[in-house]
Amino acid sequence: MQTRKIKVNPKKLLTRGLLCVLILYIFILFVSQQFSFARLAKEEKGYDKQIEEAQKVHDVLEAEKEASSSPEVVERVARDKLGFMKPNEKVFIDSKK
């Protein structure tokens, strides 16, 4: 039986080792990027929901603003909150309240 000696080329070994390390590094980088992407996508959904809620509040406030410019609303606020009344108007106060 003959024993064969295998020649190891250090340059080839180093090249293959560096290539393996580079491939491993790229794989790890890719996986971490995927996790980051998933986290950012989740954050984006949360921000979209906040924007949607803020838009609803904005629409309600815009509607109230438009409604408050009508003379009926101004008169009601003047009577109820500020206690104003029309000239020669008689106001009855309920004594039971």
C-alpha positions in Angstrom: 0.0 0.0 0.0 1.3 3.3 -1.0 0.7 6.5 0.9 0.0 9.5 -1.1 1.1 12.9 0.1 -1.2 15.6 -0.7 0.4 18.9 -1.5 -1.4 21.9 0.1 -1.0 25.1 -1.8 -1.1 27.8 0.9 -2.2 30.4 -1.6 -5.2 28.3 -2.7 -6.0 27.5 0.8 -6.0 31.2 1.8 -8.0 32.2 -1.2 -10.7 29.5 -0.4 -10.7 30.5 3.2 -11.2 34.2 2.4 -13.9 33.3 0.0 -15.8 31.2 2.6 -15.5 34.1 5.1 -16.8 36.6 2.5 -19.7 34.4 1.6 -20.5 33.9 5.3 -20.3 37.6 5.9 -22.7 38.4 3.0 -25.1 35.8 4.3 -25.1 37.2 7.8 -25.5 40.7 6.4 -28.4 39.6 4.2 -30.2 38.0 7.1 -29.8 41.0 9.4 -31.1 43.3 6.6 -34.2 41.1 6.3 -34.9 41.5 10.1 -34.4 45.2 9.8 -36.7 45.4 6.8 -39.4 43.5 8.7 -39.1 45.8 11.7 -39.2 48.9 9.6 -42.3 47.6 7.7 -44.1 47.0 11.0 -43.2 50.6 12.1 -44.4 51.9 8.8 -47.8 50.3 9.4 -48.0 51.9 12.8 -47.2 55.3 11.4 -49.8 54.8 8.6 -52.4 54.0 11.3 -51.5 57.2 13.3 -51.7 59.3 10.1 -55.1 57.8 9.3 -56.4 58.6 12.8 -55.0 62.1 12.7 -56.7 62.6 9.3 -60.0 61.6 10.8 -59.6 64.0 13.7 -58.6 66.7 11.2 -61.7 66.0 9.1 -64.0 66.3 12.2 -62.3 69.5 13.3 -62.6 70.9 9.8 -66.4 70.1 9.8 -66.8 71.8 13.2 -65.0 74.8 11.9 -67.3 75.0 8.9 -70.4 74.5 11.0 -69.3 77.1 13.6 -69.4 79.9 11.0 -73.1 79.6 10.5 -75.3 82.3 12.2 -77.4 79.7 14.0 -74.3 78.1 15.7 -72.9 81.5 16.7 -76.3 82.5 18.2 -76.6 79.3 20.1 -73.1 79.6 21.6 -73.8 83.3 22.5 -76.9 82.3 24.3 -75.8 79.1 26.0 -72.2 79.8 26.9 -72.0 83.6 27.1 -75.5 84.3 28.4 -76.4 86.9 25.7 -80.0 87.6 24.7 -81.7 89.6 22.0 -83.0 93.1 22.7 -86.5 93.1 24.3 -86.3 89.4 24.9 -87.7 87.9 28.1 -85.7 85.1 29.7 -87.3 82.7 32.1 -85.2 80.9 34.6 -86.3 77.6 36.1 -86.0 77.9 39.8 -86.0 74.1 40.3 -82.5 73.8 38.7 
